[in-house]
Amino acid sequence: MAEAYIVEAVRTAGGKRNGKLAGWHPADMGGAVLDALVGRAEIDPAAIEDVILGCVTQAGEQAFAFARNVVLASSLPVSVPAVTVDRQCGSSQQAIQFAAQAVMSGVQDVVIAGGAESMSRVPMFTNLSFHQKEGIGIGPFSDKIKQRFGVSTFSQFEGAEMIARKYGFSRETLDRFALQSHVRAAKATAAGAFNAEIVPLAIEGGRHFIDEGIRYDATLEGIGAVKLLTEGGVVSAANASQICDGASAVLVVSEAALKAHNLKPIARIVQMTVTAGDPVIMLEEPIHATRRALAKAGLSIDDIDLYEVNEAFAPVPLAWVQALGADPDKLNVNGGAIALGHPLGATGTKLMATLIHGLRARGLRYGLQTVCEGGGTANVTIVEALS
């Protein structure tokens, strides 16, 4: 089968809710990342055959063919098409997999996969409209769906609590993991570990190039004092991912494109998997998806040098490590979404940028990335870093 390569991977530094990136229209933010990606890859923008862009809350400024608007806000030619993908939190990871599939099939040779999300300007659930008609709630879940699964709605927050109960995680365990995320992110930032992947954006008074959500003075006591999201539960805003503004992108090409455009690959895509499971517990699916991906790749968890498992909620990566017998020292080594933020549709390619650059900086080979997703789905992508 033909190979798919990643030539460049970039992201913005995360912006806190109503923080430093709140002044950026999401289309402009995404466009700036596309421009930086193409510039760093040193490829003719006219060679881009498609842009596949993840975005979860497709409403307001992120509505109406959002990916196409991102292209129009960039310096790419108007001849470059684009499409918006919604696989919830894994949207831009799915964009990578769609781009790779196009390249590996021979249909296209040069595709950008990315994501953009301004959670300040287009808050979560803005695209959901709940009305009352004759006492019946009208929303995304029909009565037939609710009856099938015995629920009145599906909640990622309850799913996180269910995982914590199933795997026996206490509040303190989750809080210690959250503290570790901040400590690792702070150390990585101080060491310049993110410099190669971050696209600085102009803001009032300068440029934004440092992730805004990192708490350099975080303590276990401070994290433990944050109110729980569910009475009697263990999950709080402090041991869950931060609301975040951001954009990210990777350039996926064929071997023919490497030669035709004199490009230097930084990674090879080894395996791509997406699976689906229980929509009620919802966030446990990365475990099953990882098992399938490793089996298809002919690899074991011990063969993987670094893991990026999205820290949507602390129980998710902790359960993943426990269930797979993975090495916690290889997990989210530069911190995760608890410290760095989770810009929904941009998270997949954001994590991929961090994973590839992290592997290359350490001289390591294999990386695995997975994201839990609304509805009980999960993507897994395994890459091989190239020097």
C-alpha positions as CSV (number, residue, x, y, z in Angstrom):
1,M,0.0,0.0,0.0
2,A,1.2,3.5,-0.7
3,E,2.6,5.5,2.2
4,A,1.4,8.8,3.7
5,Y,3.9,11.2,5.1
6,I,3.6,14.3,7.3
7,V,5.9,17.1,6.2
8,E,5.1,19.7,8.8
9,A,2.9,20.1,11.9
10,V,2.0,23.3,13.6
11,R,-0.3,24.8,16.1
12,T,-1.1,28.1,17.9
13,A,-0.3,28.5,21.6
14,G,-3.6,27.9,23.5
15,G,-5.6,30.8,24.5
16,K,-7.8,30.8,27.7
17,R,-11.5,31.5,27.5
18,N,-11.8,35.3,26.8
19,G,-8.1,35.5,26.9
20,K,-5.3,36.5,24.5
21,L,-6.8,34.9,21.4
22,A,-10.4,35.9,21.9
23,G,-9.9,38.9,19.6
24,W,-9.1,36.5,16.7
25,H,-12.0,35.5,14.4
26,P,-11.7,31.7,14.2
27,A,-11.5,31.8,10.4
28,D,-8.6,34.2,10.6
29,M,-6.9,32.1,13.3
30,G,-7.2,29.0,11.1
31,G,-6.0,30.9,8.1
32,A,-2.9,32.1,9.8
33,V,-2.0,28.5,10.7
34,L,-2.5,27.4,7.1
35,D,-0.2,30.1,5.9
36,A,2.5,29.2,8.5
37,L,2.2,25.5,7.6
38,V,2.7,26.1,3.9
39,G,5.5,28.5,4.5
40,R,7.4,26.2,6.8
41,A,6.9,23.3,4.5
42,E,8.2,25.5,1.6
43,I,5.6,24.2,-0.8
44,D,3.8,26.1,-3.5
45,P,0.3,26.9,-2.1
46,A,-1.2,26.1,-5.4
47,A,-0.1,22.4,-5.0
48,I,-2.6,22.0,-2.1
49,E,-5.4,19.8,-3.4
50,D,-7.7,19.9,-0.4
51,V,-8.1,21.2,3.2
52,I,-9.9,19.0,5.7
53,L,-10.6,20.9,8.8
54,G,-12.1,19.8,12.2
55,C,-14.6,22.1,14.0
56,V,-17.1,20.9,16.6
57,T,-19.3,23.9,17.3
58,Q,-20.3,24.9,13.8
59,A,-22.4,27.9,14.6
60,G,-22.0,31.7,14.4
61,E,-18.5,32.6,13.2
62,Q,-17.8,28.8,12.7
63,A,-20.8,28.1,10.6
64,F,-21.4,28.2,6.8
65,A,-18.7,26.0,5.2
66,F,-16.2,27.0,8.0
67,A,-13.2,25.2,6.4
68,R,-13.8,27.0,3.2
69,N,-13.9,30.3,5.0
70,V,-10.6,29.4,6.7
71,V,-9.0,29.0,3.3
72,L,-10.5,32.3,2.1
73,A,-9.0,34.0,5.2
74,S,-5.6,32.6,4.3
75,S,-3.2,33.4,1.4
76,L,-3.9,30.1,-0.3
77,P,-5.4,30.4,-3.8
78,V,-9.2,30.5,-4.0
79,S,-8.8,27.3,-6.1
80,V,-8.1,25.3,-3.0
81,P,-11.2,23.5,-1.8
82,A,-12.0,22.7,1.8
83,V,-14.4,20.6,3.9
84,T,-15.4,20.7,7.6
85,V,-15.4,17.6,9.7
86,D,-17.2,16.9,13.0
87,R,-16.1,13.8,14.9
88,Q,-16.5,15.7,18.2
89,C,-13.2,16.1,20.1
90,G,-11.4,13.9,17.5
91,S,-12.4,16.0,14.5
92,S,-9.0,17.1,13.4
93,Q,-7.5,13.7,14.1
94,Q,-10.1,12.3,11.8
95,A,-9.1,15.0,9.3
96,I,-5.5,13.6,9.4
97,Q,-6.9,10.1,8.7
98,F,-9.1,11.3,5.9
99,A,-6.1,13.1,4.4
100,A,-3.9,10.1,4.7
101,Q,-6.6,7.9,3.1
102,A,-6.8,10.3,0.1
103,V,-3.0,10.1,-0.3
104,M,-2.7,6.4,0.3
105,S,-5.5,5.7,-2.3
106,G,-3.7,7.8,-4.9
107,V,-6.7,10.1,-5.3
108,Q,-4.7,13.1,-4.1
109,D,-1.0,13.8,-3.3
110,V,-1.0,17.0,-1.1
111,V,-3.7,17.5,1.6
112,I,-3.8,19.8,4.6
113,A,-5.5,18.4,7.7
114,G,-6.3,20.8,10.6
115,G,-8.7,22.2,13.0
116,A,-9.8,25.5,14.5
117,E,-12.0,26.4,17.4
118,S,-12.7,29.6,19.2
119,M,-14.4,28.5,22.4
120,S,-14.5,32.2,23.6
121,R,-16.4,33.5,20.6
122,V,-18.4,30.3,19.8
123,P,-19.1,28.6,23.2
124,M,-19.7,24.9,23.5
125,F,-23.3,23.8,22.6
126,T,-24.0,27.0,20.7
127,N,-25.0,24.8,17.8
128,L,-27.5,22.9,19.8
129,S,-31.1,24.3,19.9
130,F,-33.3,23.1,22.6
131,H,-37.0,24.2,22.4
132,Q,-40.1,23.1,24.3
133,K,-43.1,22.0,22.2
134,E,-46.0,20.5,24.0
135,G,-43.7,19.6,26.9
136,I,-41.3,17.6,24.8
137,G,-37.7,18.6,24.6
138,I,-36.4,18.8,21.0
139,G,-32.7,18.2,20.7
140,P,-30.1,15.9,19.0
141,F,-31.3,12.7,20.9
142,S,-34.6,11.4,19.7
143,D,-37.0,9.5,22.0
144,K,-36.0,6.3,20.2
145,I,-32.3,6.8,21.1
146,K,-33.1,7.6,24.7
147,Q,-35.3,4.6,25.0
148,R,-32.7,2.3,23.5
149,F,-30.1,3.3,26.0
150,G,-32.3,4.0,29.0
151,V,-31.2,7.6,29.4
152,S,-32.7,11.1,29.2
153,T,-29.5,12.5,27.6
154,F,-25.9,11.6,27.1
155,S,-23.4,13.5,29.3
156,Q,-19.6,13.5,28.9
157,F,-19.4,14.6,32.6
158,E,-21.3,11.6,33.8
159,G,-19.2,9.4,31.5
160,A,-16.1,10.7,33.2
161,E,-17.6,9.9,36.6
162,M,-18.5,6.5,35.4
163,I,-14.9,5.8,34.3
164,A,-13.6,7.0,37.6
165,R,-15.9,4.7,39.5
166,K,-15.2,1.7,37.3
167,Y,-11.4,2.0,37.6
168,G,-11.4,3.1,41.3
169,F,-10.0,6.6,40.9
170,S,-10.3,8.9,43.9
171,R,-10.5,12.7,43.8
172,E,-6.9,12.9,45.0
173,T,-5.7,10.6,42.3
174,L,-7.3,12.8,39.6
175,D,-6.0,15.9,41.2
176,R,-2.4,14.6,41.4
177,F,-2.6,13.8,37.7
178,A,-3.9,17.3,37.0
179,L,-1.0,18.7,39.0
180,Q,1.5,16.6,36.9
181,S,0.0,18.0,33.7
182,H,0.7,21.6,34.8
183,V,4.2,20.7,36.1
184,R,5.1,18.9,32.9
185,A,3.7,21.7,30.7
186,A,5.6,24.3,32.7
187,K,8.9,22.5,32.4
188,A,8.4,21.9,28.6
189,T,7.6,25.5,28.1
190,A,10.7,26.7,30.0
191,A,12.8,24.2,28.0
192,G,11.5,25.5,24.7
193,A,9.9,22.1,23.9
194,F,7.0,23.7,22.0
195,N,9.0,26.3,20.0
196,A,9.2,24.2,16.9
197,E,5.4,23.6,16.7
198,I,3.9,26.9,17.7
199,V,2.8,29.6,15.3
200,P,3.0,33.0,17.0
201,L,-0.1,35.1,16.5
202,A,-0.2,38.9,16.7
203,I,-2.1,40.3,19.7
204,E,-2.4,43.6,21.3
205,G,1.0,44.5,22.7
206,G,2.9,41.8,21.0
207,R,2.7,38.1,19.9
208,H,1.0,35.1,21.6
209,F,3.4,32.1,21.6
210,I,3.1,30.6,25.1
211,D,0.2,28.4,26.1
212,E,-2.0,30.6,28.3
213,G,-3.6,28.0,30.5
214,I,-0.5,26.6,32.3
215,R,-0.7,27.3,36.1
216,Y,3.0,27.6,37.0
217,D,2.1,27.9,40.7
218,A,-0.4,25.0,40.8
219,T,-0.6,23.0,44.0
220,L,-2.4,19.9,45.0
221,E,-4.3,21.9,47.6
222,G,-5.4,24.5,45.2
223,I,-6.6,22.0,42.6
224,G,-8.4,20.1,45.4
225,A,-10.2,23.2,46.5
226,V,-12.0,23.6,43.1
227,K,-15.7,22.7,43.2
228,L,-16.8,19.3,41.8
229,L,-18.8,19.2,38.6
230,T,-21.2,16.6,40.0
231,E,-22.3,16.5,43.7
232,G,-20.7,13.5,45.3
233,G,-18.4,12.9,42.3
234,V,-14.6,13.2,41.8
235,V,-14.3,15.3,38.6
236,S,-13.8,19.0,38.8
237,A,-12.9,21.8,36.4
238,A,-9.3,21.6,37.7
239,N,-8.8,17.9,36.8
240,A,-10.6,18.3,33.4
241,S,-9.5,19.9,30.2
242,Q,-9.5,23.7,29.9
243,I,-11.7,25.6,27.5
244,C,-9.3,26.9,24.9
245,D,-9.0,28.9,21.7
246,G,-6.7,27.5,19.1
247,A,-5.9,26.2,15.6
248,S,-3.5,23.6,14.3
249,A,-2.6,21.8,11.0
250,V,-0.4,19.2,9.4
251,L,0.6,18.7,5.8
252,V,0.0,15.1,4.5
253,V,1.6,14.1,1.3
254,S,2.4,11.0,-0.9
255,E,5.8,9.7,-1.7
256,A,5.4,11.1,-5.2
257,A,4.7,14.6,-3.8
258,L,7.9,14.3,-1.7
259,K,9.9,14.0,-4.8
260,A,7.9,16.4,-7.0
261,H,8.1,19.2,-4.5
262,N,11.5,18.4,-2.9
263,L,9.8,18.0,0.5
264,K,11.4,16.5,3.7
265,P,9.0,14.3,5.8
266,I,9.1,14.5,9.6
267,A,6.8,11.5,10.1
268,R,5.2,8.5,8.4
269,I,1.7,7.4,9.2
270,V,1.9,3.8,10.4
271,Q,-1.7,2.9,11.3
272,M,-5.1,4.6,11.6
273,T,-8.1,3.3,13.4
274,V,-11.5,4.5,14.5
275,T,-13.9,2.5,16.6
276,A,-17.2,3.0,18.4
277,G,-18.7,1.6,21.6
278,D,-20.9,2.4,24.5
279,P,-22.3,6.0,24.1
280,V,-23.3,6.2,27.8
281,I,-19.9,5.8,29.4
282,M,-18.7,7.4,26.2
283,L,-15.1,8.2,27.0
284,E,-13.7,4.7,27.5
285,E,-13.4,3.9,23.8
286,P,-9.7,4.9,23.3
287,I,-8.8,1.7,25.2
288,H,-10.6,-0.5,22.7
289,A,-9.4,1.5,19.7
290,T,-5.8,1.3,20.8
291,R,-6.0,-2.4,21.2
292,R,-7.3,-2.7,17.6
293,A,-4.7,-0.2,16.2
294,L,-1.8,-2.0,17.8
295,A,-3.0,-5.4,16.6
296,K,-3.4,-4.1,13.0
297,A,0.1,-2.5,13.2
298,G,1.7,-5.6,14.6
299,L,3.0,-3.7,17.5
300,S,2.7,-3.9,21.3
301,I,2.1,-1.1,23.7
302,D,5.8,-1.5,24.7
303,D,6.9,-0.7,21.1
304,I,5.4,2.8,21.4
305,D,7.8,5.4,22.6
306,L,5.4,8.2,23.4
307,Y,1.6,8.4,23.9
308,E,-0.6,11.5,23.5
309,V,-4.0,10.6,25.1
310,N,-6.2,13.6,25.3
311,E,-6.8,14.8,28.9
312,A,-10.5,15.6,28.3
313,F,-11.0,14.4,31.9
314,A,-8.2,13.0,34.1
315,P,-10.0,9.5,34.4
316,V,-9.7,9.0,30.6
317,P,-5.8,8.8,30.3
318,L,-5.5,7.2,33.7
319,A,-8.0,4.4,32.7
320,W,-6.2,4.0,29.4
321,V,-2.8,3.5,31.1
322,Q,-4.2,1.0,33.6
323,A,-6.2,-1.0,31.1
324,L,-3.3,-1.3,28.6
325,G,-0.5,-1.7,31.0
326,A,1.1,1.3,29.5
327,D,4.1,3.2,30.9
328,P,2.9,6.4,32.6
329,D,6.3,8.0,32.0
330,K,5.6,7.9,28.2
331,L,2.2,9.5,28.6
332,N,1.7,13.2,27.7
333,V,5.3,13.9,28.6
334,N,4.9,17.7,27.9
335,G,1.6,18.0,29.8
336,G,-1.9,17.7,28.3
337,A,-5.2,19.4,27.9
338,I,-5.6,19.9,31.7
339,A,-2.8,22.4,31.5
340,L,-2.5,23.3,27.8
341,G,-6.2,23.4,26.8
342,H,-8.6,21.4,24.6
343,P,-9.7,23.5,21.6
344,L,-12.2,20.8,20.5
345,G,-12.0,20.6,16.7
346,A,-8.3,21.7,16.7
347,T,-7.1,19.2,19.3
348,G,-6.3,16.3,17.1
349,T,-3.8,18.1,14.9
350,K,-2.6,20.0,18.0
351,L,-1.7,16.7,19.7
352,M,-0.1,15.4,16.5
353,A,2.2,18.4,16.3
354,T,3.2,17.9,19.9
355,L,3.7,14.2,19.4
356,I,5.8,14.3,16.3
357,H,8.0,17.2,17.5
358,G,8.4,15.4,20.9
359,L,9.5,12.2,19.3
360,R,12.0,14.0,17.0
361,A,13.4,16.0,19.9
362,R,14.1,12.8,21.9
363,G,15.4,10.7,18.9
364,L,12.5,8.3,19.4
365,R,10.6,6.3,16.8
366,Y,6.9,5.4,17.4
367,G,4.1,7.6,18.7
368,L,0.5,6.9,19.4
369,Q,-2.3,9.4,19.7
370,T,-5.9,8.9,20.8
371,V,-8.8,11.0,21.7
372,C,-12.1,10.2,23.4
373,E,-15.1,11.5,21.5
374,G,-18.8,12.4,22.1
375,G,-21.1,9.5,21.2
376,G,-18.6,6.8,22.3
377,T,-16.2,6.9,19.4
378,A,-12.3,7.1,19.4
379,N,-9.6,7.6,16.9
380,V,-6.1,6.2,17.1
381,T,-3.2,7.2,14.9
382,I,0.3,5.6,15.1
383,V,3.2,7.5,13.5
384,E,6.9,6.9,13.0
385,A,9.1,9.9,13.4
386,L,11.6,10.5,10.7
387,S,14.9,12.4,11.1
